[in-house]
Amino acid sequence: MAKAKSPVKVINQGGFGGAYFCAMIGAAVYFAQHSVGFWGFILALLKALVWPAFLIHTGFKLMGV
């Protein structure tokens, strides 16, 4: 006889998701205010998406990692 599947336990520990979303919206507003034209606005949205990567990269560089 086949074993019964055990129930799946879902753990939601995304506490920083909301903070990241607010920071991304804030960055998009900041970069959009300093943009000129349509493509400048598109570039501002892209910058808002990738700024955390540059922050982590600079932090690691300063730590010597």
N, CA, C, O and CB atoms as a CASP TS submission, in Angstrom:
PFRMAT TS
TARGET T0000
AUTHOR 0000-0000-0000
METHOD Language model
MODEL 1
PARENT N/A
ATOM      1  N   MET     1       0.846  -1.171   0.000  1.00  0.00           N
ATOM      2  CA  MET     1       0.000   0.000   0.000  1.00  0.00           C
ATOM      3  C   MET     1       0.897   1.242   0.000  1.00  0.00           C
ATOM      4  O   MET     1       1.919   1.273   0.686  1.00  0.00           O
ATOM      5  CB  MET     1      -0.966  -0.006   1.225  1.00  0.00           C
ATOM      6  N   ALA     2       0.517   2.250  -0.761  1.00  0.00           N
ATOM      7  CA  ALA     2       1.312   3.474  -0.877  1.00  0.00           C
ATOM      8  C   ALA     2       1.179   4.315   0.388  1.00  0.00           C
ATOM      9  O   ALA     2       0.136   4.347   1.042  1.00  0.00           O
ATOM     10  CB  ALA     2       0.877   4.293  -2.112  1.00  0.00           C
ATOM     11  N   LYS     3       2.277   4.990   0.703  1.00  0.00           N
ATOM     12  CA  LYS     3       2.255   5.864   1.868  1.00  0.00           C
ATOM     13  C   LYS     3       1.445   7.125   1.569  1.00  0.00           C
ATOM     14  O   LYS     3       1.433   7.625   0.444  1.00  0.00           O
ATOM     15  CB  LYS     3       3.691   6.232   2.296  1.00  0.00           C
ATOM     16  N   ALA     4       0.784   7.614   2.583  1.00  0.00           N
ATOM     17  CA  ALA     4       0.052   8.871   2.428  1.00  0.00           C
ATOM     18  C   ALA     4       1.056  10.017   2.470  1.00  0.00           C
ATOM     19  O   ALA     4       1.993  10.008   3.268  1.00  0.00           O
ATOM     20  CB  ALA     4      -1.041   9.039   3.541  1.00  0.00           C
ATOM     21  N   LYS     5       0.850  10.998   1.604  1.00  0.00           N
ATOM     22  CA  LYS     5       1.764  12.137   1.572  1.00  0.00           C
ATOM     23  C   LYS     5       1.577  12.980   2.813  1.00  0.00           C
ATOM     24  O   LYS     5       0.454  13.230   3.250  1.00  0.00           O
ATOM     25  CB  LYS     5       1.545  12.987   0.308  1.00  0.00           C
ATOM     26  N   SER     6       2.686  13.412   3.372  1.00  0.00           N
ATOM     27  CA  SER     6       2.591  14.297   4.530  1.00  0.00           C
ATOM     28  C   SER     6       2.207  15.700   4.055  1.00  0.00           C
ATOM     29  O   SER     6       2.557  16.098   2.944  1.00  0.00           O
ATOM     30  CB  SER     6       3.937  14.326   5.325  1.00  0.00           C
ATOM     31  N   PRO     7       1.501  16.434   4.880  1.00  0.00           N
ATOM     32  CA  PRO     7       1.091  17.778   4.468  1.00  0.00           C
ATOM     33  C   PRO     7       2.306  18.686   4.251  1.00  0.00           C
ATOM     34  O   PRO     7       3.313  18.576   4.950  1.00  0.00           O
ATOM     35  CB  PRO     7       0.154  18.394   5.522  1.00  0.00           C
ATOM     36  N   VAL     8       2.193  19.561   3.291  1.00  0.00           N
ATOM     37  CA  VAL     8       3.276  20.486   2.968  1.00  0.00           C
ATOM     38  C   VAL     8       3.221  21.648   3.930  1.00  0.00           C
ATOM     39  O   VAL     8       2.167  22.247   4.138  1.00  0.00           O
ATOM     40  CB  VAL     8       3.184  20.980   1.503  1.00  0.00           C
ATOM     41  N   LYS     9       4.354  21.962   4.513  1.00  0.00           N
ATOM     42  CA  LYS     9       4.424  23.077   5.452  1.00  0.00           C
ATOM     43  C   LYS     9       5.021  24.278   4.719  1.00  0.00           C
ATOM     44  O   LYS     9       6.153  24.214   4.241  1.00  0.00           O
ATOM     45  CB  LYS     9       5.273  22.704   6.721  1.00  0.00           C
ATOM     46  N   VAL    10       4.266  25.365   4.631  1.00  0.00           N
ATOM     47  CA  VAL    10       4.709  26.574   3.954  1.00  0.00           C
ATOM     48  C   VAL    10       5.126  27.583   5.018  1.00  0.00           C
ATOM     49  O   VAL    10       4.362  27.906   5.928  1.00  0.00           O
ATOM     50  CB  VAL    10       3.588  27.155   3.026  1.00  0.00           C
ATOM     51  N   ILE    11       6.346  28.067   4.882  1.00  0.00           N
ATOM     52  CA  ILE    11       6.856  29.060   5.832  1.00  0.00           C
ATOM     53  C   ILE    11       7.033  30.364   5.082  1.00  0.00           C
ATOM     54  O   ILE    11       7.824  30.447   4.142  1.00  0.00           O
ATOM     55  CB  ILE    11       8.206  28.598   6.491  1.00  0.00           C
ATOM     56  N   ASN    12       6.311  31.361   5.490  1.00  0.00           N
ATOM     57  CA  ASN    12       6.410  32.680   4.868  1.00  0.00           C
ATOM     58  C   ASN    12       7.246  33.584   5.761  1.00  0.00           C
ATOM     59  O   ASN    12       6.771  34.062   6.792  1.00  0.00           O
ATOM     60  CB  ASN    12       5.001  33.294   4.621  1.00  0.00           C
ATOM     61  N   GLN    13       8.474  33.812   5.368  1.00  0.00           N
ATOM     62  CA  GLN    13       9.347  34.674   6.144  1.00  0.00           C
ATOM     63  C   GLN    13       9.850  35.805   5.270  1.00  0.00           C
ATOM     64  O   GLN    13      11.053  36.060   5.226  1.00  0.00           O
ATOM     65  CB  GLN    13      10.521  33.880   6.735  1.00  0.00           C
ATOM     66  N   GLY    14       8.973  36.473   4.588  1.00  0.00           N
ATOM     67  CA  GLY    14       9.341  37.556   3.688  1.00  0.00           C
ATOM     68  C   GLY    14       9.154  38.903   4.337  1.00  0.00           C
ATOM     69  O   GLY    14       8.490  39.773   3.773  1.00  0.00           O
ATOM     70  N   GLY    15       9.716  39.092   5.496  1.00  0.00           N
ATOM     71  CA  GLY    15       9.523  40.330   6.240  1.00  0.00           C
ATOM     72  C   GLY    15      10.076  41.563   5.560  1.00  0.00           C
ATOM     73  O   GLY    15       9.561  42.662   5.766  1.00  0.00           O
ATOM     74  N   PHE    16      11.120  41.408   4.749  1.00  0.00           N
ATOM     75  CA  PHE    16      11.731  42.564   4.100  1.00  0.00           C
ATOM     76  C   PHE    16      11.152  42.831   2.712  1.00  0.00           C
ATOM     77  O   PHE    16      11.572  43.776   2.044  1.00  0.00           O
ATOM     78  CB  PHE    16      13.224  42.363   3.996  1.00  0.00           C
ATOM     79  N   GLY    17      10.219  42.033   2.279  1.00  0.00           N
ATOM     80  CA  GLY    17       9.618  42.225   0.969  1.00  0.00           C
ATOM     81  C   GLY    17       8.915  43.572   0.853  1.00  0.00           C
ATOM     82  O   GLY    17       9.064  44.267  -0.153  1.00  0.00           O
ATOM     83  N   GLY    18       8.160  43.938   1.866  1.00  0.00           N
ATOM     84  CA  GLY    18       7.463  45.224   1.852  1.00  0.00           C
ATOM     85  C   GLY    18       8.422  46.396   1.906  1.00  0.00           C
ATOM     86  O   GLY    18       8.211  47.408   1.238  1.00  0.00           O
ATOM     87  N   ALA    19       9.473  46.263   2.699  1.00  0.00           N
ATOM     88  CA  ALA    19      10.474  47.328   2.782  1.00  0.00           C
ATOM     89  C   ALA    19      11.215  47.473   1.460  1.00  0.00           C
ATOM     90  O   ALA    19      11.503  48.591   1.032  1.00  0.00           O
ATOM     91  CB  ALA    19      11.470  47.046   3.920  1.00  0.00           C
ATOM     92  N   TYR    20      11.526  46.362   0.814  1.00  0.00           N
ATOM     93  CA  TYR    20      12.194  46.415  -0.492  1.00  0.00           C
ATOM     94  C   TYR    20      11.284  47.064  -1.529  1.00  0.00           C
ATOM     95  O   TYR    20      11.743  47.858  -2.351  1.00  0.00           O
ATOM     96  CB  TYR    20      12.604  44.998  -0.954  1.00  0.00           C
ATOM     97  N   PHE    21      10.000  46.729  -1.492  1.00  0.00           N
ATOM     98  CA  PHE    21       9.046  47.307  -2.437  1.00  0.00           C
ATOM     99  C   PHE    21       8.962  48.827  -2.250  1.00  0.00           C
ATOM    100  O   PHE    21       8.970  49.576  -3.226  1.00  0.00           O
ATOM    101  CB  PHE    21       7.650  46.664  -2.259  1.00  0.00           C
ATOM    102  N   CYS    22       8.882  49.275  -1.001  1.00  0.00           N
ATOM    103  CA  CYS    22       8.831  50.721  -0.739  1.00  0.00           C
ATOM    104  C   CYS    22      10.118  51.407  -1.190  1.00  0.00           C
ATOM    105  O   CYS    22      10.074  52.511  -1.733  1.00  0.00           O
ATOM    106  CB  CYS    22       8.591  50.988   0.758  1.00  0.00           C
ATOM    107  N   ALA    23      11.257  50.766  -0.970  1.00  0.00           N
ATOM    108  CA  ALA    23      12.531  51.351  -1.408  1.00  0.00           C
ATOM    109  C   ALA    23      12.602  51.408  -2.929  1.00  0.00           C
ATOM    110  O   ALA    23      13.140  52.364  -3.488  1.00  0.00           O
ATOM    111  CB  ALA    23      13.720  50.541  -0.852  1.00  0.00           C
ATOM    112  N   MET    24      12.065  50.397  -3.602  1.00  0.00           N
ATOM    113  CA  MET    24      12.079  50.390  -5.057  1.00  0.00           C
ATOM    114  C   MET    24      11.173  51.497  -5.613  1.00  0.00           C
ATOM    115  O   MET    24      11.536  52.165  -6.580  1.00  0.00           O
ATOM    116  CB  MET    24      11.635  49.016  -5.589  1.00  0.00           C
ATOM    117  N   ILE    25      10.022  51.688  -5.017  1.00  0.00           N
ATOM    118  CA  ILE    25       9.123  52.756  -5.447  1.00  0.00           C
ATOM    119  C   ILE    25       9.772  54.115  -5.191  1.00  0.00           C
ATOM    120  O   ILE    25       9.701  55.003  -6.040  1.00  0.00           O
ATOM    121  CB  ILE    25       7.763  52.657  -4.713  1.00  0.00           C
ATOM    122  N   GLY    26      10.398  54.282  -4.038  1.00  0.00           N
ATOM    123  CA  GLY    26      11.081  55.533  -3.733  1.00  0.00           C
ATOM    124  C   GLY    26      12.219  55.813  -4.695  1.00  0.00           C
ATOM    125  O   GLY    26      12.406  56.950  -5.127  1.00  0.00           O
ATOM    126  N   ALA    27      12.977  54.787  -5.030  1.00  0.00           N
ATOM    127  CA  ALA    27      14.073  54.958  -5.990  1.00  0.00           C
ATOM    128  C   ALA    27      13.534  55.308  -7.368  1.00  0.00           C
ATOM    129  O   ALA    27      14.113  56.136  -8.070  1.00  0.00           O
ATOM    130  CB  ALA    27      14.929  53.685  -6.066  1.00  0.00           C
ATOM    131  N   ALA    28      12.422  54.679  -7.764  1.00  0.00           N
ATOM    132  CA  ALA    28      11.830  54.979  -9.069  1.00  0.00           C
ATOM    133  C   ALA    28      11.371  56.433  -9.124  1.00  0.00           C
ATOM    134  O   ALA    28      11.565  57.106 -10.137  1.00  0.00           O
ATOM    135  CB  ALA    28      10.647  54.034  -9.358  1.00  0.00           C
ATOM    136  N   VAL    29      10.770  56.915  -8.057  1.00  0.00           N
ATOM    137  CA  VAL    29      10.332  58.319  -8.016  1.00  0.00           C
ATOM    138  C   VAL    29      11.542  59.245  -8.064  1.00  0.00           C
ATOM    139  O   VAL    29      11.538  60.236  -8.795  1.00  0.00           O
ATOM    140  CB  VAL    29       9.491  58.599  -6.740  1.00  0.00           C
ATOM    141  N   TYR    30      12.576  58.927  -7.287  1.00  0.00           N
ATOM    142  CA  TYR    30      13.777  59.759  -7.265  1.00  0.00           C
ATOM    143  C   TYR    30      14.424  59.840  -8.650  1.00  0.00           C
ATOM    144  O   TYR    30      14.703  60.932  -9.145  1.00  0.00           O
ATOM    145  CB  TYR    30      14.783  59.210  -6.246  1.00  0.00           C
ATOM    146  N   PHE    31      14.660  58.692  -9.268  1.00  0.00           N
ATOM    147  CA  PHE    31      15.308  58.683 -10.576  1.00  0.00           C
ATOM    148  C   PHE    31      14.417  59.304 -11.646  1.00  0.00           C
ATOM    149  O   PHE    31      14.917  59.967 -12.555  1.00  0.00           O
ATOM    150  CB  PHE    31      15.680  57.259 -10.969  1.00  0.00           C
ATOM    151  N   ALA    32      13.092  59.096 -11.551  1.00  0.00           N
ATOM    152  CA  ALA    32      12.176  59.661 -12.543  1.00  0.00           C
ATOM    153  C   ALA    32      12.144  61.183 -12.469  1.00  0.00           C
ATOM    154  O   ALA    32      11.985  61.846 -13.494  1.00  0.00           O
ATOM    155  CB  ALA    32      10.767  59.101 -12.344  1.00  0.00           C
ATOM    156  N   GLN    33      12.293  61.744 -11.275  1.00  0.00           N
ATOM    157  CA  GLN    33      12.303  63.201 -11.135  1.00  0.00           C
ATOM    158  C   GLN    33      13.506  63.825 -11.817  1.00  0.00           C
ATOM    159  O   GLN    33      13.449  64.977 -12.248  1.00  0.00           O
ATOM    160  CB  GLN    33      12.289  63.589  -9.669  1.00  0.00           C
ATOM    161  N   HIS    34      14.590  63.078 -11.919  1.00  0.00           N
ATOM    162  CA  HIS    34      15.815  63.597 -12.520  1.00  0.00           C
ATOM    163  C   HIS    34      15.991  63.172 -13.978  1.00  0.00           C
ATOM    164  O   HIS    34      17.045  63.406 -14.570  1.00  0.00           O
ATOM    165  CB  HIS    34      17.006  63.142 -11.717  1.00  0.00           C
ATOM    166  N   SER    35      14.974  62.554 -14.551  1.00  0.00           N
ATOM    167  CA  SER    35      15.084  62.075 -15.925  1.00  0.00           C
ATOM    168  C   SER    35      14.551  63.119 -16.902  1.00  0.00           C
ATOM    169  O   SER    35      13.747  63.981 -16.547  1.00  0.00           O
ATOM    170  CB  SER    35      14.325  60.749 -16.096  1.00  0.00           C
ATOM    171  N   VAL    36      15.025  63.013 -18.141  1.00  0.00           N
ATOM    172  CA  VAL    36      14.579  63.912 -19.207  1.00  0.00           C
ATOM    173  C   VAL    36      14.097  63.050 -20.367  1.00  0.00           C
ATOM    174  O   VAL    36      14.864  62.246 -20.897  1.00  0.00           O
ATOM    175  CB  VAL    36      15.729  64.892 -19.663  1.00  0.00           C
ATOM    176  N   GLY    37      12.856  63.203 -20.764  1.00  0.00           N
ATOM    177  CA  GLY    37      12.324  62.484 -21.912  1.00  0.00           C
ATOM    178  C   GLY    37      11.847  61.085 -21.574  1.00  0.00           C
ATOM    179  O   GLY    37      11.966  60.612 -20.443  1.00  0.00           O
ATOM    180  N   PHE    38      11.300  60.438 -22.600  1.00  0.00           N
ATOM    181  CA  PHE    38      10.736  59.102 -22.430  1.00  0.00           C
ATOM    182  C   PHE    38      11.804  58.071 -22.100  1.00  0.00           C
ATOM    183  O   PHE    38      11.645  57.294 -21.158  1.00  0.00           O
ATOM    184  CB  PHE    38       9.994  58.687 -23.681  1.00  0.00           C
ATOM    185  N   TRP    39      12.903  58.054 -22.875  1.00  0.00           N
ATOM    186  CA  TRP    39      13.942  57.053 -22.640  1.00  0.00           C
ATOM    187  C   TRP    39      14.678  57.306 -21.336  1.00  0.00           C
ATOM    188  O   TRP    39      15.185  56.372 -20.715  1.00  0.00           O
ATOM    189  CB  TRP    39      14.930  57.037 -23.793  1.00  0.00           C
ATOM    190  N   GLY    40      14.739  58.552 -20.923  1.00  0.00           N
ATOM    191  CA  GLY    40      15.299  58.849 -19.604  1.00  0.00           C
ATOM    192  C   GLY    40      14.441  58.268 -18.496  1.00  0.00           C
ATOM    193  O   GLY    40      14.952  57.796 -17.480  1.00  0.00           O
ATOM    194  N   PHE    41      13.120  58.308 -18.704  1.00  0.00           N
ATOM    195  CA  PHE    41      12.197  57.717 -17.731  1.00  0.00           C
ATOM    196  C   PHE    41      12.341  56.201 -17.689  1.00  0.00           C
ATOM    197  O   PHE    41      12.337  55.601 -16.615  1.00  0.00           O
ATOM    198  CB  PHE    41      10.749  58.096 -18.067  1.00  0.00           C
ATOM    199  N   ILE    42      12.471  55.581 -18.868  1.00  0.00           N
ATOM    200  CA  ILE    42      12.666  54.124 -18.918  1.00  0.00           C
ATOM    201  C   ILE    42      13.970  53.740 -18.226  1.00  0.00           C
ATOM    202  O   ILE    42      14.016  52.765 -17.477  1.00  0.00           O
ATOM    203  CB  ILE    42      12.670  53.620 -20.385  1.00  0.00           C
ATOM    204  N   LEU    43      15.027  54.506 -18.478  1.00  0.00           N
ATOM    205  CA  LEU    43      16.306  54.257 -17.818  1.00  0.00           C
ATOM    206  C   LEU    43      16.182  54.440 -16.302  1.00  0.00           C
ATOM    207  O   LEU    43      16.804  53.706 -15.535  1.00  0.00           O
ATOM    208  CB  LEU    43      17.392  55.194 -18.381  1.00  0.00           C
ATOM    209  N   ALA    44      15.387  55.409 -15.874  1.00  0.00           N
ATOM    210  CA  ALA    44      15.172  55.627 -14.437  1.00  0.00           C
ATOM    211  C   ALA    44      14.502  54.415 -13.803  1.00  0.00           C
ATOM    212  O   ALA    44      14.863  54.024 -12.693  1.00  0.00           O
ATOM    213  CB  ALA    44      14.316  56.889 -14.201  1.00  0.00           C
ATOM    214  N   LEU    45      13.539  53.818 -14.486  1.00  0.00           N
ATOM    215  CA  LEU    45      12.887  52.622 -13.947  1.00  0.00           C
ATOM    216  C   LEU    45      13.858  51.451 -13.866  1.00  0.00           C
ATOM    217  O   LEU    45      13.822  50.677 -12.910  1.00  0.00           O
ATOM    218  CB  LEU    45      11.680  52.241 -14.808  1.00  0.00           C
ATOM    219  N   LEU    46      14.728  51.320 -14.869  1.00  0.00           N
ATOM    220  CA  LEU    46      15.735  50.253 -14.824  1.00  0.00           C
ATOM    221  C   LEU    46      16.730  50.476 -13.696  1.00  0.00           C
ATOM    222  O   LEU    46      17.131  49.528 -13.020  1.00  0.00           O
ATOM    223  CB  LEU    46      16.476  50.162 -16.159  1.00  0.00           C
ATOM    224  N   LYS    47      17.128  51.721 -13.491  1.00  0.00           N
ATOM    225  CA  LYS    47      18.038  52.033 -12.380  1.00  0.00           C
ATOM    226  C   LYS    47      17.392  51.696 -11.044  1.00  0.00           C
ATOM    227  O   LYS    47      18.063  51.208 -10.135  1.00  0.00           O
ATOM    228  CB  LYS    47      18.443  53.520 -12.410  1.00  0.00           C
ATOM    229  N   ALA    48      16.094  51.954 -10.919  1.00  0.00           N
ATOM    230  CA  ALA    48      15.385  51.654  -9.676  1.00  0.00           C
ATOM    231  C   ALA    48      15.362  50.158  -9.390  1.00  0.00           C
ATOM    232  O   ALA    48      15.325  49.747  -8.230  1.00  0.00           O
ATOM    233  CB  ALA    48      13.961  52.191  -9.738  1.00  0.00           C
ATOM    234  N   LEU    49      15.382  49.345 -10.438  1.00  0.00           N
ATOM    235  CA  LEU    49      15.362  47.897 -10.246  1.00  0.00           C
ATOM    236  C   LEU    49      16.721  47.341  -9.839  1.00  0.00           C
ATOM    237  O   LEU    49      16.782  46.353  -9.107  1.00  0.00           O
ATOM    238  CB  LEU    49      14.898  47.217 -11.509  1.00  0.00           C
ATOM    239  N   VAL    50      17.818  47.956 -10.298  1.00  0.00           N
ATOM    240  CA  VAL    50      19.138  47.357 -10.083  1.00  0.00           C
ATOM    241  C   VAL    50      19.986  48.068  -9.031  1.00  0.00           C
ATOM    242  O   VAL    50      21.102  47.621  -8.765  1.00  0.00           O
ATOM    243  CB  VAL    50      19.885  47.335 -11.371  1.00  0.00           C
ATOM    244  N   TRP    51      19.508  49.151  -8.421  1.00  0.00           N
ATOM    245  CA  TRP    51      20.359  49.856  -7.469  1.00  0.00           C
ATOM    246  C   TRP    51      20.760  48.999  -6.274  1.00  0.00           C
ATOM    247  O   TRP    51      21.860  49.198  -5.760  1.00  0.00           O
ATOM    248  CB  TRP    51      19.658  51.091  -6.985  1.00  0.00           C
ATOM    249  N   PRO    52      19.934  48.045  -5.788  1.00  0.00           N
ATOM    250  CA  PRO    52      20.406  47.221  -4.665  1.00  0.00           C
ATOM    251  C   PRO    52      21.636  46.387  -5.022  1.00  0.00           C
ATOM    252  O   PRO    52      22.489  46.149  -4.168  1.00  0.00           O
ATOM    253  CB  PRO    52      19.292  46.301  -4.194  1.00  0.00           C
ATOM    254  N   ALA    53      21.734  45.947  -6.263  1.00  0.00           N
ATOM    255  CA  ALA    53      22.903  45.158  -6.669  1.00  0.00           C
ATOM    256  C   ALA    53      24.177  45.996  -6.584  1.00  0.00           C
ATOM    257  O   ALA    53      25.213  45.505  -6.137  1.00  0.00           O
ATOM    258  CB  ALA    53      22.719  44.617  -8.103  1.00  0.00           C
ATOM    259  N   PHE    54      24.105  47.250  -7.008  1.00  0.00           N
ATOM    260  CA  PHE    54      25.274  48.122  -6.915  1.00  0.00           C
ATOM    261  C   PHE    54      25.616  48.428  -5.456  1.00  0.00           C
ATOM    262  O   PHE    54      26.790  48.547  -5.106  1.00  0.00           O
ATOM    263  CB  PHE    54      25.029  49.428  -7.686  1.00  0.00           C
ATOM    264  N   LEU    55      24.602  48.554  -4.613  1.00  0.00           N
ATOM    265  CA  LEU    55      24.835  48.793  -3.188  1.00  0.00           C
ATOM    266  C   LEU    55      25.567  47.616  -2.545  1.00  0.00           C
ATOM    267  O   LEU    55      26.534  47.813  -1.809  1.00  0.00           O
ATOM    268  CB  LEU    55      23.504  49.046  -2.465  1.00  0.00           C
ATOM    269  N   ILE    56      25.117  46.409  -2.816  1.00  0.00           N
ATOM    270  CA  ILE    56      25.759  45.207  -2.261  1.00  0.00           C
ATOM    271  C   ILE    56      27.169  45.059  -2.818  1.00  0.00           C
ATOM    272  O   ILE    56      28.092  44.725  -2.076  1.00  0.00           O
ATOM    273  CB  ILE    56      24.924  43.939  -2.578  1.00  0.00           C
ATOM    274  N   HIS    57      27.350  45.304  -4.121  1.00  0.00           N
ATOM    275  CA  HIS    57      28.670  45.178  -4.735  1.00  0.00           C
ATOM    276  C   HIS    57      29.647  46.155  -4.099  1.00  0.00           C
ATOM    277  O   HIS    57      30.780  45.785  -3.789  1.00  0.00           O
ATOM    278  CB  HIS    57      28.589  45.417  -6.252  1.00  0.00           C
ATOM    279  N   THR    58      29.222  47.399  -3.900  1.00  0.00           N
ATOM    280  CA  THR    58      30.102  48.399  -3.271  1.00  0.00           C
ATOM    281  C   THR    58      30.388  48.020  -1.816  1.00  0.00           C
ATOM    282  O   THR    58      31.512  48.189  -1.344  1.00  0.00           O
ATOM    283  CB  THR    58      29.460  49.813  -3.339  1.00  0.00           C
ATOM    284  N   GLY    59      29.401  47.521  -1.119  1.00  0.00           N
ATOM    285  CA  GLY    59      29.621  47.085   0.257  1.00  0.00           C
ATOM    286  C   GLY    59      30.634  45.968   0.358  1.00  0.00           C
ATOM    287  O   GLY    59      31.508  45.996   1.225  1.00  0.00           O
ATOM    288  N   PHE    60      30.526  44.983  -0.522  1.00  0.00           N
ATOM    289  CA  PHE    60      31.489  43.895  -0.539  1.00  0.00           C
ATOM    290  C   PHE    60      32.885  44.395  -0.895  1.00  0.00           C
ATOM    291  O   PHE    60      33.879  43.932  -0.336  1.00  0.00           O
ATOM    292  CB  PHE    60      31.050  42.822  -1.521  1.00  0.00           C
ATOM    293  N   LYS    61      32.951  45.340  -1.827  1.00  0.00           N
ATOM    294  CA  LYS    61      34.256  45.875  -2.216  1.00  0.00           C
ATOM    295  C   LYS    61      34.909  46.604  -1.043  1.00  0.00           C
ATOM    296  O   LYS    61      36.117  46.490  -0.836  1.00  0.00           O
ATOM    297  CB  LYS    61      34.114  46.824  -3.423  1.00  0.00           C
ATOM    298  N   LEU    62      34.115  47.352  -0.276  1.00  0.00           N
ATOM    299  CA  LEU    62      34.653  48.073   0.864  1.00  0.00           C
ATOM    300  C   LEU    62      35.099  47.125   1.981  1.00  0.00           C
ATOM    301  O   LEU    62      36.035  47.425   2.721  1.00  0.00           O
ATOM    302  CB  LEU    62      33.619  49.049   1.393  1.00  0.00           C
ATOM    303  N   MET    63      34.419  45.977   2.094  1.00  0.00           N
ATOM    304  CA  MET    63      34.791  44.980   3.102  1.00  0.00           C
ATOM    305  C   MET    63      35.964  44.131   2.648  1.00  0.00           C
ATOM    306  O   MET    63      36.543  43.399   3.451  1.00  0.00           O
ATOM    307  CB  MET    63      33.606  44.085   3.423  1.00  0.00           C
ATOM    308  N   GLY    64      36.324  44.214   1.377  1.00  0.00           N
ATOM    309  CA  GLY    64      37.429  43.424   0.872  1.00  0.00           C
ATOM    310  C   GLY    64      37.060  41.993   0.538  1.00  0.00           C
ATOM    311  O   GLY    64      37.922  41.115   0.517  1.00  0.00           O
ATOM    312  N   VAL    65      35.797  41.754   0.279  1.00  0.00           N
ATOM    313  CA  VAL    65      35.343  40.394  -0.035  1.00  0.00           C
ATOM    314  C   VAL    65      35.476  40.153  -1.520  1.00  0.00           C
ATOM    315  O   VAL    65      35.147  39.068  -2.001  1.00  0.00           O
ATOM    316  CB  VAL    65      33.881  40.170   0.420  1.00  0.00           C
TER
END
